Amino acid sequence: MSPVTATLDITREVCPMTYVRTKLKLESLGAGALLEVVLRGDEPLKNVPRNARDEGHEVVSLTPRGDGTHVLVLRKQGR
């Protein structure tokens, strides 16, 4: 896997801001960039990967960490 281009911590955000922050960060990156998103809670865990897929981005991985957070890696698609 390529190195991560940027990291975003949304563990303090609540829906819908979790995906809004993720989307804004993706928009600032070039096509093919990898964004690592640190998230916490059931709603972000379900909604952020689904919304990213719905917008055409690739979910590269979703890994639980021992502290109750998850690390989601997204590959930006498009232009």
C-alpha positions in Angstrom: 0.0 0.0 0.0 1.2 3.5 -0.8 2.1 5.9 2.0 -0.8 7.8 3.6 -1.1 11.3 2.2 -3.0 12.9 5.0 -4.5 12.0 8.4 -7.8 13.3 9.9 -8.9 12.8 13.5 -12.7 12.9 13.8 -13.0 11.1 17.1 -14.5 14.3 18.7 -17.0 14.9 15.9 -20.6 13.7 15.8 -22.7 12.8 12.7 -23.2 14.4 10.2 -20.0 16.4 10.8 -17.9 13.3 10.8 -18.4 12.8 7.0 -18.5 16.6 6.3 -15.0 16.9 7.7 -13.9 13.8 5.8 -15.4 15.0 2.6 -13.7 18.4 2.9 -10.3 16.8 3.5 -10.8 14.5 0.5 -11.6 17.5 -1.7 -8.3 19.1 -0.7 -6.3 16.0 -1.9 -5.4 14.9 -5.4 -6.8 11.8 -7.1 -5.3 8.6 -5.8 -4.3 10.1 -2.5 -4.7 8.0 0.6 -6.6 9.6 3.6 -6.3 8.0 7.0 -9.4 8.8 9.2 -9.4 8.1 12.9 -13.0 7.6 14.1 -14.9 6.5 17.1 -18.5 5.3 17.7 -21.0 3.2 15.8 -22.5 5.9 13.6 -19.2 7.2 12.1 -18.0 3.6 11.7 -21.1 2.8 9.6 -21.7 6.1 7.9 -18.2 7.4 6.9 -17.1 4.4 4.9 -20.6 4.1 3.3 -20.8 7.8 2.3 -17.2 7.6 0.9 -18.1 4.6 -1.2 -21.3 6.3 -2.4 -19.2 9.2 -3.7 -16.9 6.8 -5.6 -14.0 6.6 -3.2 -12.3 3.3 -2.3 -12.3 2.0 1.2 -8.8 0.5 1.4 -9.0 -0.7 5.0 -10.8 -0.3 8.3 -8.8 -1.4 11.3 -9.9 -1.4 15.0 -7.4 -0.1 17.5 -7.3 -1.2 21.1 -8.5 2.2 22.5 -12.0 2.0 21.0 -11.1 3.9 17.8 -10.8 2.7 14.3 -8.5 3.7 11.5 -10.2 4.0 8.1 -8.0 4.4 5.0 -9.7 5.9 1.9 -8.3 6.3 -1.6 -9.6 9.4 -3.4 -11.1 8.7 -6.8 -11.7 11.1 -9.7 -9.9 14.2 -10.7 
